[in-house]
């Protein structure tokens, strides 16, 4: 969804998850909490200084607190859709393998959120942090973007 928005708008895309995975691959022994903090600093800096940027990441709702000129979109999907997408992205062989890997990822993420940020998943997915909630299982990215345009959320 973020990539489709970036393509349509011409805005630069900063994918925090992709940067996190890149950081882990480059230095496998790096402390994930340290990496998360470093990326947070970069994200907040980009929010503060970039006029035309899409930042995709789970903490963006919290990171953009206090920035009134930032449109915050929370994209959600049912768990089975998330598992299917994760399986495809990670090139896993089965839905069972995907669900197991996703559950492990969620446990790891929960530890990082708790240890580094003092929050839990419920906090970062708080609808009050966002201007719009969007269930991405309801259509293809282009259709969903058109709905955002029609509703006046984006140009």
N, C-alpha and C positions, 0 to 999 in steps of 0.2 A: 504494500500500500504506500509506504513512504517513497519507494523508488518510483512508483507511478505518479505520485504527487510531484516529485522532483522533476521528472520528465515533462509533465504537463506545464509546470510553472516556470521551469528553467532555474529554480532555486537549487543551490548546492545541497547535497545530502550528506549528513554525518551520521553514520550508523554506529552507535555506541557498542552494541553487541558484537558487531564485526570487528571493531577496534579492540574490544576485550579479547576475543578469540585470537586475533592477530598477536596481541601482546603475550598471551599465554604460549602460543606456538613459538614466538621468537625467544622467549626466556622461560622455559617450562618450570624452572625452579622459583620463579618470581612469586612473591606472596600475592594472592588474589585480592586481599583487602587493600594492599598498597596500590595495586593496579587500578582497583575500583576508585580509590581516592584520587589518583592521578587523572583518570578519565573524568571524574567529577569536576575537577578544577578546569579542565579543558572545555567541558560542556558549558559550565557557567560562564566562562570567558566568551565562548562563542555566542551564547544567548545574549550577553551584554553588548557585544560588539558587531554582530552580524545582522544585517537588515534582511537579507534574502537567503534564509537557510531553513532546511528541514532537519530536525534532529530526531532520530528514531532511537528510543531507549526507554527502559522501564522506569527510570528515576526522573524522567524529564518533568513530570507533573510537580514533583518536589523541587527540582532544580530551578524551575521557572517561577517559583513563588516570588512575588514582589515585582515581577515584570508584567506590567499591565498591557503592554503592547504586543504580547506574544499570544498567538492562537494555539491552544492546547487541545489536541485531539487524542482521545483514548480509544484505540482499536482493540476490540475484544473478539472472541469467537468461542463457541462451545469446546469443551475439553477434547472431544473426539476429533474435531477439525484441527485443533492445535496439534494433537498427536500425529495426524496424517501429514500435516505440513512439516513437522519436526522430522518425521521419518523420511520424507523426500529430501529435505535440506541436508540432513546428516547421512543420507544414503544408507539407511538401516534396512535390514532385510524383511522385517515383519512388523505388524502393528504392535504385537506383544513386546518385541525388542524396543520399539519406539516408546511405548508407554513406560517401560522399565527405565530407559535412558532419560526420559522426560521427568519421571519422578525423582531420579537421582539428581538431575539438574535443578529441580525445584528445591530439593533438600539443601543442595550446595548454595543456591541463591538465597534461601532463607537464612542460612548461617552468615553469609556475607552481609545481607541486609541488617541482621541483628548485630553482628560483631562490629561492622564498620559504621553503620548509619543509625543504629538503635531503633529501627523500624521493622515492620513485617510486610508481607505481600499485601495484606488488606490495606495498609497505609498508602502504599504507592498506587494502588488501584482505586483509591477513594474518588468517586465520581465528582465530588466537590472541587477537586483540583483541576478539573478539565472544563473546557467550554462546550465540548461535544463528545458524546459517546457514540461509537459506531461498531456494530456487529459486522465484521468482515466476512462472515459466512453467508450474508444475505445477497451477495453479488460479486461480480468481478471488479477488480480495482477501478477500471474506467467507469463502470456503472455507479460505483460508490462515490467516486470523485464528482461525477455529474450530479448526484444527489446533494453533495455538499455545496456545489455551485448553485443549484436550484434553491437551496435553503438559505443562500446568502452567506455561508460561512467562509467560502473562498471564491476567488475570481476565476 
